[in-house]
Amino acid sequence: MAKIDEITALCKALSDMNRVRIIALVAREGSVCVCELCDTLELSQPFVSRHLKQLKAAGILVSHKEGKWAVYTLNQHADTFLKCVLDEIRSDENALPPLCACDRC
């Protein structure tokens, strides 16, 4: 993917407040599962999953399986532009509600 395409995908991913809140929670907590995001942000699972798919496609998040659950973390191989954006998001991550721990994961 060309750099201009990567920047465009990143900007599109950041254009939604719920996606930015998801990024901030993942940045603050280190790793989260879908149900934790749903419960904490009071959003439906399909809605959160759709946002997570976009964030993964933009290269912001990565996931791995723990049992039957997907756990999301920040992409540790982010480019310089994304790292700057993540630093700005982290600067206000305490404005988010406490994470609702999932008893299923």
N, C-alpha and C positions, 0 to 999 in steps of 0.2 A: 504494500500500500504506500502510495506517495505521501510525503510529509504533509502536504496541504490537505489530503484526504483524512489523515490522522487528526489533524487540528480541527477540521470540520466535524468529524465524528465526536471528538471530545467536547466541542462547543455545544453540539446538539444534546449530548448526554447531560451536560451541565445546565441546560436551559429549563429544567424542571425542578421545582423546590423539593419535591419528594425524593428525587434522585440525589440531590445534594444532601438532604438529611440522611439518606441511607449511607452515602459516602462518609459523612461525618460520624455516624454511629460506628461504622466499620473501622474508621481511623481511630476513634477513641477506645473501642473495645478490643481491637486486634483481629478478632474473628467473630462472626455471628452466623446463626442459621436463619432460614427464612421465617420460621415461627417467632423467633425473638424480634425480628424486624416488624413483623405483622402486629404482634402484641404491643411493642413499644410505641410504634407510630400510629397504632389503631387504624391499620389499612388491611384490606382483604389480601389473602394469599395470592390469587391470580394477579392482582394489581402490583404487588411487590415483586412477584416473579417476572412479570413483564419488564419492570424497571431494572431488575438485576440482569436480565438478558441484555438490555441495552448497555448497561455499565460494563458488562463483560466484553461485549462487541467493541466498545470504545477503548478497551485495554485498561480500564480503571480498576476493575476487580478481577480476581481469579477465584476459582472454587475447587474444592476437593470433597470427596465423600468420607463421611464418618458414619459407618453403619449404613443405614438407608437414608441418612440426611445429608444434604449439601451444606457445606460451611464456606462462607465467603470471607476473603481477606483482600487487602489492597495489593495491587500488582507491585511487587518489589523491583521489577525491571522497568519502571516508568521512566519516560524520557524527561528532559529538563523542564519542558513546559508543564507537563502533568505534575511534576514534583512541586513546582511553584504554586500551582492551583491547590494541590493537597495541603501545602503549608498554610495557605490562606483559610482553607476549610477548617483545618485543625485549630486555628486561632480562635474559633468561636464554637467549638464542639461542646463546651460545657453548657451552652444554652439549650441543649437537648435534654429530654427526659431521661431518667435512669433506665438502664436496659432491663426489660422484663425477662428474667431468666427462663429458659425453656426446660421443662422437666421431661421432655420427650427425647432430647438429644444427649 
